[in-house]
């Protein structure tokens, strides 16, 4: 037990002392062990957090088990904007974000398992200076979400299981940007805050097949959740005084995704996992916000075209048992960006991602704990301006993120 909490404390200390997002505004980091193995545990049922990837695999977990953990993420991104007066460089705010998670599984009988997950699948955080060149696109954007996901798994045959569940997802949105009061970039700006939240409903399904003692396959699906947001807006003048306010509404999707993975026990001590994730980002075609009453009696609706496309993410992970109680892990992910070059904006100032991870774990018959570190590198990207949305020609550059995760679990 002391060894376990020692590992957790070491991981937490590293998170506070040093300083991931997935492509788009997705988050695929659901557990410390999974993070260290390139997020690929779709067919690898070792702990309750496998529900995050594939609820059907929980039929490999006997009795009752529970797991709690967190991932802390510190992203960083610089933006070059090419103005008529020359290039301008802006660094986005870089700070720690914490993503908690908790999982429970219970074997009802030899055929039925019940599971519960509390986790996060989408999120976003951007903040730029109030006077930066892209302020008419945004100065701050945040998406905060949290899900409760009960699932039931059925062992259809000795080596084959199916699962289904319900996803109850809370979604909170904030967007702040500058509004010109006269000549843009010359006269003082007003600012508008748009915020709102929603409780959405979706579902998940999965299948798990243990083809051989050393080979298993997993397939899972998470449905799209449409978040119809009813919120408010507030317009403030250049000195911060309130000018007007009203209601604001819009729609934001949490995309559907399909995961396919395999787990190979290559030797008695070595395990290799390989998989892919297909995310259906094409549901995000535009961000439309309606205002009532119209802002300053003029603007009743804004629409920003997105036209995102579906993407693939490829991931692999390895785990090696150093002893009967200690494991070491490593992983790699290549994550494609969903936004087209001609419509990139500052809400998601990113590109394709390369993700490298490693970690370790300690376990005995009843207690287990894991820690992991992940480095995410974002490819540089040329930006083609569309000034109607406040986006200049320029470049996204020097983007990366550090992630530190830790979890602890108990088998009753």
N, C-alpha and C positions, 0 to 999 in steps of 0.2 A: 504493500500500500504506500509506504514512504517513497519507494522508487517511482511509483506512478505519479504522485503529486509533485515529486521533484521534477519530472519531465514537464508536467503542465506549468509549473512555476517558471522553469527555464524558458519555455516557449512564450509565456506572457511577458516576462522580463525583456526578452528580445523584441517583442512587439512594441513595448513602450520606449525602448532605448534606440531603436533604429528606425528608421523609417529608411477587384480585378474584374478588373471588370471583364466580362465576356464581350463578344462582338455585339454591336448595337448597344442596348441598355440591358442585355441579359446578364445574369449571374449564374454560373454553373458550379460554383464552389460550395458543395453541400456538406463536406466533412473533412476532418484533418487527414484521415487515411486516404480518402478519395483524392484530395488536393495533391498529396504527395505522389500519387500514382497517375498524375495527368487527368484527374477527374474520371478515370475509367474503371468503374466497378459494377457495370451493368450486369455482368454475369458472375460476380465474385461476392458471395454472401458470407461475410465474416462478422459483421456487426449490424445493429439496427439501422444505421445510416444508409444502408443499401436501399432503403425505401426511396431516398431522394432520386436514385437512378432507376430503380426497378422494384416495385413493391412485390412482384411475384417471387423474387428471390428470397424473401423472408421465410419461406417454407424450409430453408436450410438452417434456421435458427431455432434450437429447441427451447422449450420452457418460456419464461418471461425474461426479457432483456431491455435495458434502457441505455441511452447515450445522450450526453449533452456536450456542446462545444461552441466554438466561435472561430470566425476568420476575420482578421483585421487587415484592411487594405489601405495602402497609401499610394494613390495615383499621381502622376505628374505629366504635364503637357505644356509645350511652348507653341505659340502661334506667331507666324510672321504675316503681317498684312502689308501689302504693297500699295502705298498711298501716292498721290501725285507729288507729294513733297519728299518721297523716299520710303524705304522699308521701315516698319515699326515692329518691335519684338515685345510680346506680352507673355508672361508666365501665368498660367491658371493657379488658383489656390491649391496648395498641396497639403492635405491633412489626413489623419487616420479616420477611416470609417469602419464600424464594427458590424459584423453580420452574425447574429446568434443562430443556433439551431438546436433542436431536441428531437429525439426519436424514441419510440417504444414499440416493442413487438410482444405478442402473447400467443402461444400455441394453445388453441382451444381444445383440439383433439388431434388425431392422426391425419386429419384431412383439412382442417380449417385453421388459419392464422389471422389474427387481427393486428393492425399496425396503426400508429399515429405519428405524424410528422409535423413539426413546426419549423418552417424554414423560409428562405427568401429566394426568389427566382428572377426578379428584375430590380434594377436600381440604377441611380444616376446622381452625380454630384458635380456641378461646375460653378465656379465663381471667378469673375474677372473684375478689374477696377472699373469704377463708374464712368471714367472718362476714356476708356480704351477704344480703339477704332471700331471694334465690332459691337459696340454697345446698343445699336439699334436692332441687332439680332438677339442678344441677351447679355446681361451682366451676371445673372444667377439662374441656375436651373437645378431642381432636385426632384428625384422620384424616389419615394420610400415605399416599400411594400413588405408584407408579411403574410404567410399562408398557414392555414391549418388544414391538414390533409389526412383524414381517416381512410384506411384501405383495408380490404379483406382479400386474402389469398387462399386459393383452393388447390390442394395437391391432387391433381386429376389422376396421375399415375405415380409410380415410385420415383420416376426421374423427370416428371413434367408438371409444371404448375402454372396457374393463371391468376391474375389479380385485377381488381378494379377499385376505384376510390373516388371520393369527392374532394374538390379543392375549393376552399373558401378563402378568397384573397382580398386583403385590405390594400388599398392603393391611395397614396397621397402625392399630390403634384404641386409644384411651385415654379413659376416662371416670372422673372423680373427683367425688364429691359427699358432702355431710354426712349423717350418720345420727344422729337424736336418741337420746340416752341416757335421757331422762326427759321433761319437758315441753318440746315443741318451742319454739324461739326463747327459751327461758328457761334451761334447764339446759345445761351444756357438751355439745358434740357430738362424736361419733366421726366418722371419715371412712372411706370405702371407695374403693379404686382398683381399676378393672376394666380389664384390658388383654389384647390378643391380636393375632394376625396371621394372614394367609392368603395363599395363592398361587392366584389364580383364572384361569380360561381362558375366552376369548370369541373373537369373530371380527368382521371388518369386510368390507364390500363397497362398491363404488362404480361409477359410470358417468360418462363425460365425452363431451360432444358439441359439436364445434366446428361450429355450424350455418353460420356465415359467417365471413369473415376478421375481422370486427369483433364477432362475437356468439358466445358459448359458454355452455353449460349444464353444471351438475354436480349429481349426486345421490349421496349416500353414506349408509351405515347402519353403526352400531356396535351390537353386540349387548349385551344385559344380561349382567352378570357377577355371579354370586351368591358372596359371600364368606362361607363358613361358618367362623366364627372359633372356634378352640380356644385359650383363654388361661387367665388366673388372676385371682383377686381377693385383696386383702389388706385386712383391717379393722384400723384403728388407733384407739386411745383418744384422749381429749381432749388428752393431753400428748404424743401421737405414739408411744406404746408399742404394739407389735404385740399384737392380741388373738387373731386367727385368720386363716387363709388357706385357699385351696382352688382348685379349677378353676372356670372360667367359660366358657360357650359361648353363641353366638348367631349370628345371620345379618344381614348388611348388604348391600344391593344397590348395584351400580353400574348405573344405568339405561340402557336402550337409547335411542338417539337417531337421528333422521333429519335430514339436512341437504339443503336444496335451494337452489341459488344460480345466478345468472347474472352474466356479465361482459360489459360493453359498452364497446368502444373508440369513444367518442363522437367524438373527433378524433384527429389524429396524436399528440397529446401527452396527451390526457385519457382516463382510464379510470374507469368507474363500475361498481361491484359492488353487487348487491342480493341478499339471501337471507333464509332463515328456518331455524330449528332447532326440531324437535319432540322434546321429551324426555319419556320415559315414566316419570315419577316415581310413577305409581300402584302400581308394584311395592313401594313403601315404605309398607306399611300399619300396621306396628307395629315397635317395637324390643323384642324379647323376649330376656332374659338368664337363663340357667339356672346355678344354683350347686350345686356338690358339694364337700364337704358343704354342707347348708343353712347360710346365714349365721346364727350364734348358735343353730343348731338350729331356726330358725323359718322363714326365707325361702329357699325353693328356687328361686323364679322371680320375676322382675319383668317387667311388660309395660307399655309406654308406647304408647298408641294414636297413630298418625301420620295415616293416611288421606290421604296426599298425592295430588294429582291431576296429570295430564299437563299440560304447559305449552308455549306457543309463545314463541320469542324471534325478534325481527325485527332485522336488521342491514343496514347499508349503509356503503359506503366509497368514497372517490374517491382517485385518484392522478394527479398532474400532473407531467410531465417538464419541469423547469426548463431543463435542458440535456441533452446526450446521456449524461451521467454522473450527474446529480443528480435525484432525485425527491422530491416532497413529498406527504404523505398526510393524510387526515382521515377520521373515521368516527363513526357513532352507532349505539347499540344500545338497544332497549327489551326488558327481560328480566322476564318474569312470575314471581312466586313460586309454588311448588307447595303450600305448607302452608296448610290451611284456617284461617280466623280462630279457630274454636272450639278448635283444638288446637295453637296456636303454643306454642313453649317456648323455652328459653334456649340450646339447642344451635345453633339457627339463628335468632338474633334479628334478623330482617330483613324485607323486603317487596319490592315491585317495584323494579327498578333502572333507572336512566338512566345510560348510559355514553357519554362523549365522549372521543375520542382524536385524536391527531395525531402525526406523525413524519416521518422522512425517510430517504433511503438514498443511498449512493454505490456505483457499480459501474463496472467496465471489462470487458474480454472474459473475464477469468478470476476476478476477485475481486469480491465484493459484501459490503456490510455495511449494517445498518439499526439505527436507534434509534427509540424511541417512548415517548410518555407518555399515560397514560389516567387519567381521573378518573371514578370511579363514585359516583353519588349514590343512596342508598336512601331511598325514601319513608317518612315516619313511619307508625307503625301502632299502633292501639289494641289492647291485649291484654286478652282475656277470661280471667280466672283459672280454673284448675282445680287447687285446692290438693292434691288427691290425688297430683298430679305435682309439687308444689312451685312452681306457677306462680301469681303474684298478678295481680289486675287492675292495669293500668298502661299503659305506652306504650314502644315502641321509637322512638328519636328520634336526630337528628343523626348518622345513619349514613353513612359514605362510605369510600372507599378510594383511595389513590394507587398507580399501577402504573408502573414504569419498566422498559423492556425493551431488549435489545440482542442482536444476532446478527452472525455473520460466516460467510461461505461461500466455497467455492472450486470452480471448474469445471475438471476435469482435461482 
